[in-house]
Amino acid sequence: MKKPRALITGIAGQDGSYLAELLLREGFEVFGIERRATLEATHNFWRVAHIQSQIEVHAGSVDSFPSIYSILKKVVPDYCFHFAAQSFVSYSFEDEFATMNVNVNGTHYLLSAIAQVCPDCRLYFAGSSEMFGKVDSSPQTEETRFRPRSVYGISKLVGHELVRNYRESNKLFACTGILYNHESPRRGLEFVTRKITSTAAQIKLGLAHELRLGNIDAKRDWGFAGDYVEAIYAMLMQPTPEDFVIGTGEIHSVRNFLEIAFGELGLNYLDYIIIDQKFFRPAEEHLLIADPNKAKSKLGWRPKVAFEDLVRMMIRADYDYYMKKR
């Protein structure tokens, strides 16, 4: 029997790598799209190095319609998972136009190409809790009003509306996962969680001496990325396309994260932290916390990894990494 084919944009990223592993376990043929620059720099493939012989990755750019169209013609996927994006919120304040171009046009090109090449393909779009922004109430559900407070959030909201439009007008099986912050040892070093764990590990080993952060009392709904890709997969296995909020429904501060991470190494974060105004966001969101009840009832999904275990997982992975590099 022919294996189902799945195409993942941004396969070398955190979410793409965890999803690729899951799809291989489920018996899929797995294809990916990455920028040529990423393919040429082998260190960018560290997240999928252990499965690289089992996947087929195409060089392409989501902000080029001919590139996307050509790859879809070659692969003709049954499922497509769209993760590729400019996903670091702080960067979106620095380069608004690049963020809008990649996140909006890239999503539009992919939707249009699927409609033309493989209209039966099921599409997942990576939305974000940043779409909610300045919320009127907490926690947020699929019905909560969107009021994004960053260009990144705006770009993701436009992508979400494009997905809805193609679902309703072109009858594509397309849905958005409105994911809250999800972390892992594979998170990029520019994100605050990985910045904390990597720096704490280096401090413990004498490789660093301080950690500069912005608002450590900012609060987030943090979960484990490996859990979240299970929800993403389940969305495309449903009989009808729907959008889902995916999060833990729990809130923790950056300060909580610091206490656990440094404490795991026998350190007091207060001895090393420096508050730096340049790391404060121009517009901080109100309390963003998920109400994942729809995902629980319709997808049967629940997060498995607790917040404290997630932090310990990340700090131990970074400590082991820097220990080997000494």
VEXKOLNU-826631 format. One record per residue (C-alpha): x, y, z; residue in three letters. Coordinates in steps of 0.02 Angstrom, whole numbers, always signed. Last residue first. Example, Ala and Ser with C-alpha at 12.3 -4.5 7.8 and 13.67 -1.06 7.14 Angstrom:
BEGIN
[pt [+684 -53 +357] "SER"],
[pt [+615 -225 +390] "ALA"],
END
This chain:
BEGIN
[pt [+1743 +1102 +1362] "ARG"],
[pt [+1625 +1058 +1219] "LYS"],
[pt [+1559 +900 +1303] "LYS"],
[pt [+1508 +998 +1459] "MET"],
[pt [+1426 +1128 +1348] "TYR"],
[pt [+1307 +998 +1275] "TYR"],
[pt [+1274 +908 +1440] "ASP"],
[pt [+1229 +1072 +1524] "TYR"],
[pt [+1117 +1120 +1378] "ASP"],
[pt [+1021 +955 +1385] "ALA"],
[pt [+1007 +964 +1574] "ARG"],
[pt [+939 +1141 +1568] "ILE"],
[pt [+809 +1095 +1436] "MET"],
[pt [+743 +939 +1521] "MET"],
[pt [+739 +1029 +1689] "ARG"],
[pt [+635 +1169 +1614] "VAL"],
[pt [+515 +1046 +1534] "LEU"],
[pt [+500 +945 +1695] "ASP"],
[pt [+451 +1102 +1791] "GLU"],
[pt [+320 +1147 +1660] "PHE"],
[pt [+241 +974 +1657] "ALA"],
[pt [+263 +860 +1505] "VAL"],
[pt [+107 +767 +1448] "LYS"],
[pt [-1 +901 +1368] "PRO"],
[pt [-176 +838 +1328] "ARG"],
[pt [-257 +792 +1164] "TRP"],
[pt [-415 +691 +1136] "GLY"],
[pt [-434 +786 +974] "LEU"],
[pt [-615 +841 +995] "LYS"],
[pt [-631 +854 +1185] "SER"],
[pt [-453 +901 +1233] "LYS"],
[pt [-427 +1013 +1082] "ALA"],
[pt [-590 +1104 +1121] "LYS"],
[pt [-540 +1120 +1304] "ASN"],
[pt [-373 +1202 +1265] "PRO"],
[pt [-410 +1368 +1353] "ASP"],
[pt [-243 +1450 +1328] "ALA"],
[pt [-162 +1590 +1426] "ILE"],
[pt [-103 +1758 +1363] "LEU"],
[pt [-110 +1890 +1499] "LEU"],
[pt [-90 +2059 +1415] "HIS"],
[pt [+40 +2076 +1282] "GLU"],
[pt [+193 +2187 +1297] "GLU"],
[pt [+216 +2326 +1171] "ALA"],
[pt [+391 +2395 +1142] "PRO"],
[pt [+462 +2232 +1210] "ARG"],
[pt [+596 +2243 +1344] "PHE"],
[pt [+766 +2173 +1294] "PHE"],
[pt [+847 +2343 +1271] "LYS"],
[pt [+802 +2386 +1450] "GLN"],
[pt [+931 +2265 +1520] "ASP"],
[pt [+900 +2179 +1686] "ILE"],
[pt [+1060 +2089 +1739] "ILE"],
[pt [+1046 +1914 +1813] "ILE"],
[pt [+1196 +1825 +1885] "TYR"],
[pt [+1182 +1819 +2075] "ASP"],
[pt [+993 +1830 +2068] "LEU"],
[pt [+990 +1666 +1970] "TYR"],
[pt [+1042 +1569 +2124] "ASN"],
[pt [+1140 +1414 +2072] "LEU"],
[pt [+1133 +1229 +2117] "GLY"],
[pt [+1119 +1175 +1935] "LEU"],
[pt [+934 +1132 +1947] "GLU"],
[pt [+912 +1294 +2043] "GLY"],
[pt [+971 +1394 +1893] "PHE"],
[pt [+836 +1319 +1782] "ALA"],
[pt [+699 +1313 +1914] "ILE"],
[pt [+721 +1491 +1977] "GLU"],
[pt [+746 +1561 +1802] "LEU"],
[pt [+586 +1483 +1736] "PHE"],
[pt [+487 +1552 +1883] "ASN"],
[pt [+563 +1725 +1848] "ARG"],
[pt [+510 +1710 +1666] "VAL"],
[pt [+335 +1694 +1736] "SER"],
[pt [+218 +1545 +1730] "HIS"],
[pt [+39 +1522 +1671] "ILE"],
[pt [-58 +1361 +1650] "GLU"],
[pt [-192 +1322 +1519] "GLY"],
[pt [-69 +1202 +1437] "THR"],
[pt [-83 +1265 +1259] "GLY"],
[pt [-161 +1226 +1090] "ILE"],
[pt [-307 +1329 +1025] "VAL"],
[pt [-386 +1239 +879] "PHE"],
[pt [-449 +1281 +704] "ASP"],
[pt [-560 +1159 +611] "GLU"],
[pt [-549 +1053 +455] "PRO"],
[pt [-674 +908 +444] "THR"],
[pt [-651 +720 +466] "PRO"],
[pt [-504 +745 +586] "GLN"],
[pt [-332 +673 +547] "MET"],
[pt [-263 +844 +502] "LEU"],
[pt [-293 +911 +677] "MET"],
[pt [-219 +754 +757] "ALA"],
[pt [-49 +791 +681] "TYR"],
[pt [-47 +965 +755] "ILE"],
[pt [-102 +898 +924] "ALA"],
[pt [+42 +774 +922] "GLU"],
[pt [+156 +916 +868] "VAL"],
[pt [+113 +1003 +1032] "TYR"],
[pt [+178 +866 +1146] "ASP"],
[pt [+352 +870 +1070] "GLY"],
[pt [+350 +1059 +1082] "ALA"],
[pt [+335 +1052 +1272] "PHE"],
[pt [+225 +1184 +1352] "GLY"],
[pt [+234 +1365 +1411] "TRP"],
[pt [+86 +1482 +1444] "ASP"],
[pt [+180 +1644 +1473] "ARG"],
[pt [+208 +1777 +1604] "LYS"],
[pt [+321 +1930 +1601] "ALA"],
[pt [+398 +1956 +1773] "ASP"],
[pt [+574 +1937 +1702] "ILE"],
[pt [+552 +2092 +1594] "ASN"],
[pt [+714 +2108 +1496] "GLY"],
[pt [+861 +1989 +1510] "LEU"],
[pt [+1050 +1993 +1523] "ARG"],
[pt [+1134 +1838 +1595] "LEU"],
[pt [+1305 +1848 +1676] "GLU"],
[pt [+1469 +1756 +1700] "HIS"],
[pt [+1493 +1638 +1554] "ALA"],
[pt [+1603 +1486 +1517] "LEU"],
[pt [+1634 +1443 +1700] "GLY"],
[pt [+1542 +1277 +1688] "LEU"],
[pt [+1395 +1334 +1794] "LYS"],
[pt [+1389 +1497 +1698] "ILE"],
[pt [+1385 +1403 +1532] "GLN"],
[pt [+1238 +1297 +1591] "ALA"],
[pt [+1146 +1453 +1650] "ALA"],
[pt [+1179 +1535 +1481] "THR"],
[pt [+1108 +1389 +1382] "SER"],
[pt [+957 +1372 +1497] "THR"],
[pt [+913 +1557 +1500] "ILE"],
[pt [+939 +1591 +1315] "LYS"],
[pt [+840 +1433 +1280] "ARG"],
[pt [+690 +1502 +1374] "THR"],
[pt [+712 +1680 +1308] "VAL"],
[pt [+716 +1633 +1124] "PHE"],
[pt [+874 +1682 +1028] "GLU"],
[pt [+956 +1513 +1061] "LEU"],
[pt [+828 +1424 +951] "GLY"],
[pt [+724 +1289 +1035] "ARG"],
[pt [+785 +1110 +1010] "ARG"],
[pt [+804 +1078 +1198] "PRO"],
[pt [+617 +1107 +1204] "SER"],
[pt [+489 +1247 +1205] "GLU"],
[pt [+309 +1284 +1160] "HIS"],
[pt [+235 +1456 +1183] "ASN"],
[pt [+50 +1454 +1137] "TYR"],
[pt [-12 +1376 +977] "LEU"],
[pt [-161 +1433 +877] "ILE"],
[pt [-164 +1284 +759] "GLY"],
[pt [-241 +1339 +597] "THR"],
[pt [-337 +1231 +474] "CYS"],
[pt [-346 +1190 +290] "ALA"],
[pt [-444 +1054 +201] "PHE"],
[pt [-467 +1160 +46] "LEU"],
[pt [-644 +1204 -7] "LYS"],
[pt [-583 +1348 -117] "ASN"],
[pt [-697 +1481 -41] "SER"],
[pt [-719 +1420 +138] "GLU"],
[pt [-553 +1334 +169] "ARG"],
[pt [-459 +1458 +60] "TYR"],
[pt [-535 +1601 +161] "ASN"],
[pt [-498 +1520 +329] "ARG"],
[pt [-317 +1492 +279] "VAL"],
[pt [-301 +1671 +218] "LEU"],
[pt [-375 +1730 +384] "GLU"],
[pt [-245 +1631 +481] "HIS"],
[pt [-105 +1700 +373] "GLY"],
[pt [-166 +1877 +407] "VAL"],
[pt [-169 +1836 +593] "LEU"],
[pt [+8 +1770 +583] "LYS"],
[pt [+68 +1931 +503] "SER"],
[pt [-20 +2036 +636] "ILE"],
[pt [+58 +1935 +776] "GLY"],
[pt [+231 +1956 +699] "TYR"],
[pt [+198 +2141 +673] "VAL"],
[pt [+166 +2151 +859] "SER"],
[pt [+16 +2193 +970] "ARG"],
[pt [-115 +2079 +896] "PRO"],
[pt [-299 +2112 +939] "ARG"],
[pt [-392 +1949 +898] "PHE"],
[pt [-563 +1920 +979] "ARG"],
[pt [-585 +1757 +1074] "THR"],
[pt [-689 +1624 +986] "GLU"],
[pt [-552 +1490 +973] "GLU"],
[pt [-529 +1508 +1160] "THR"],
[pt [-425 +1626 +1267] "GLN"],
[pt [-401 +1618 +1455] "PRO"],
[pt [-415 +1761 +1492] "SER"],
[pt [-517 +1912 +1439] "SER"],
[pt [-510 +2069 +1333] "ASP"],
[pt [-346 +2022 +1253] "VAL"],
[pt [-211 +2140 +1194] "LYS"],
[pt [-118 +2015 +1085] "GLY"],
[pt [-232 +1876 +1023] "PHE"],
[pt [-128 +1842 +866] "MET"],
[pt [+23 +1820 +979] "GLU"],
[pt [-58 +1654 +1028] "SER"],
[pt [+13 +1592 +864] "SER"],
[pt [-38 +1511 +700] "GLY"],
[pt [+58 +1371 +618] "ALA"],
[pt [-44 +1323 +465] "PHE"],
[pt [-90 +1141 +434] "TYR"],
[pt [-142 +1092 +258] "LEU"],
[pt [-229 +936 +193] "ARG"],
[pt [-191 +899 +10] "CYS"],
[pt [-346 +867 -95] "ASP"],
[pt [-314 +1025 -197] "PRO"],
[pt [-145 +959 -258] "CYS"],
[pt [-71 +1073 -391] "VAL"],
[pt [-184 +1227 -407] "GLN"],
[pt [-258 +1241 -233] "ALA"],
[pt [-93 +1186 -159] "ILE"],
[pt [-1 +1323 -254] "ALA"],
[pt [-124 +1455 -195] "SER"],
[pt [-110 +1402 -13] "LEU"],
[pt [+80 +1397 -21] "LEU"],
[pt [+92 +1567 -104] "TYR"],
[pt [-25 +1645 +24] "HIS"],
[pt [+73 +1573 +170] "THR"],
[pt [+238 +1639 +101] "GLY"],
[pt [+158 +1805 +59] "ASN"],
[pt [+100 +1832 +238] "VAL"],
[pt [+241 +1762 +345] "ASN"],
[pt [+388 +1797 +230] "VAL"],
[pt [+336 +1969 +168] "ASN"],
[pt [+261 +2028 +332] "MET"],
[pt [+417 +1982 +431] "THR"],
[pt [+532 +2059 +300] "ALA"],
[pt [+431 +2221 +306] "PHE"],
[pt [+428 +2235 +495] "GLU"],
[pt [+616 +2221 +519] "ASP"],
[pt [+660 +2276 +696] "GLU"],
[pt [+489 +2252 +778] "PHE"],
[pt [+472 +2083 +694] "SER"],
[pt [+642 +2034 +760] "TYR"],
[pt [+574 +2042 +938] "SER"],
[pt [+436 +1918 +895] "VAL"],
[pt [+551 +1779 +832] "PHE"],
[pt [+451 +1674 +708] "SER"],
[pt [+503 +1732 +535] "GLN"],
[pt [+411 +1590 +454] "ALA"],
[pt [+422 +1410 +394] "ALA"],
[pt [+301 +1303 +494] "PHE"],
[pt [+175 +1251 +359] "HIS"],
[pt [+127 +1068 +375] "PHE"],
[pt [+68 +990 +212] "CYS"],
[pt [-25 +826 +193] "TYR"],
[pt [-61 +719 +41] "ASP"],
[pt [+93 +786 -45] "PRO"],
[pt [+121 +803 -233] "VAL"],
[pt [+312 +796 -212] "VAL"],
[pt [+374 +858 -380] "LYS"],
[pt [+231 +975 -422] "LYS"],
[pt [+232 +1039 -242] "LEU"],
[pt [+416 +1080 -259] "ILE"],
[pt [+390 +1179 -420] "SER"],
[pt [+244 +1279 -349] "TYR"],
[pt [+342 +1327 -193] "ILE"],
[pt [+491 +1390 -294] "SER"],
[pt [+382 +1478 -424] "PRO"],
[pt [+287 +1566 -281] "PHE"],
[pt [+444 +1631 -197] "SER"],
[pt [+426 +1689 -15] "ASP"],
[pt [+420 +1507 +42] "VAL"],
[pt [+597 +1481 -21] "SER"],
[pt [+661 +1317 -88] "GLY"],
[pt [+793 +1183 -72] "ALA"],
[pt [+709 +1014 -59] "HIS"],
[pt [+731 +893 +85] "VAL"],
[pt [+698 +707 +74] "GLU"],
[pt [+682 +616 +239] "ILE"],
[pt [+743 +448 +306] "GLN"],
[pt [+931 +478 +284] "SER"],
[pt [+915 +641 +381] "GLN"],
[pt [+838 +556 +531] "ILE"],
[pt [+979 +580 +659] "HIS"],
[pt [+1032 +745 +580] "ALA"],
[pt [+857 +817 +602] "VAL"],
[pt [+889 +943 +742] "ARG"],
[pt [+1070 +968 +691] "TRP"],
[pt [+1022 +1026 +517] "PHE"],
[pt [+1082 +1206 +534] "ASN"],
[pt [+1258 +1140 +565] "HIS"],
[pt [+1260 +1078 +385] "THR"],
[pt [+1264 +1254 +312] "ALA"],
[pt [+1222 +1223 +129] "GLU"],
[pt [+1046 +1165 +168] "LEU"],
[pt [+1010 +1319 +273] "THR"],
[pt [+1074 +1435 +136] "ALA"],
[pt [+966 +1342 +10] "ARG"],
[pt [+812 +1382 +112] "ARG"],
[pt [+721 +1231 +180] "GLU"],
[pt [+575 +1127 +118] "ILE"],
[pt [+542 +953 +183] "GLY"],
[pt [+481 +783 +130] "PHE"],
[pt [+423 +639 +238] "VAL"],
[pt [+352 +475 +174] "GLU"],
[pt [+232 +428 +311] "PHE"],
[pt [+226 +269 +416] "GLY"],
[pt [+163 +340 +581] "GLU"],
[pt [+336 +330 +659] "ARG"],
[pt [+402 +432 +513] "LEU"],
[pt [+265 +559 +543] "LEU"],
[pt [+311 +578 +727] "LEU"],
[pt [+496 +604 +689] "GLU"],
[pt [+454 +733 +556] "ALA"],
[pt [+340 +821 +681] "LEU"],
[pt [+479 +839 +808] "TYR"],
[pt [+597 +907 +675] "SER"],
[pt [+472 +1028 +600] "GLY"],
[pt [+425 +1097 +770] "ASP"],
[pt [+604 +1141 +819] "GLN"],
[pt [+664 +1194 +647] "GLY"],
[pt [+745 +1087 +512] "ALA"],
[pt [+578 +1046 +431] "ILE"],
[pt [+540 +1230 +396] "GLY"],
[pt [+404 +1186 +272] "THR"],
[pt [+348 +1007 +301] "ILE"],
[pt [+279 +900 +159] "LEU"],
[pt [+190 +738 +202] "ALA"],
[pt [+161 +591 +87] "ARG"],
[pt [+47 +445 +131] "PRO"],
[pt [+128 +274 +102] "LYS"],
[pt [+64 +174 -45] "LYS"],
[pt [+0 +0 +0] "MET"],
END
